[in-house]
Amino acid sequence: MANETNIDLSAALNNLLNTATTLVQQVVELAISGIKTAVGAIEPLGKAAGDLVGSTTAALGQAVQNVTSAIAPKK
């Protein structure tokens, strides 16, 4: 009788550890998936922001050139 109880307890502990391991694995996979999704969303936004800064800088440079040409004396 004592051996049967030990076998049941051993099986229960084994099932508990398997469940805990699976749960931890799924949490890690979910976190990795969330990070990949966030990076995938942020990457295009970063590129767009960089393009915007470049375009703005070019436009400001052109505006400065236009003002400078208007102010400079004509020969």
Sequence and secondary structure as in RCSB ss.txt:
>XXXX:A:sequence
MANETNIDLSAALNNLLNTATTLVQQVVELAISGIKTAVGAIEPLGKAAGDLVGSTTAALGQAVQNVTSAIAPKK
>XXXX:A:secstr
 HHHHHHHHHHHHHHHHHHHHHHHHHHHHHHHHHHHHHHHHHHHHHHHHHHHHHHHHHHHHHHHHHHHHHHS   
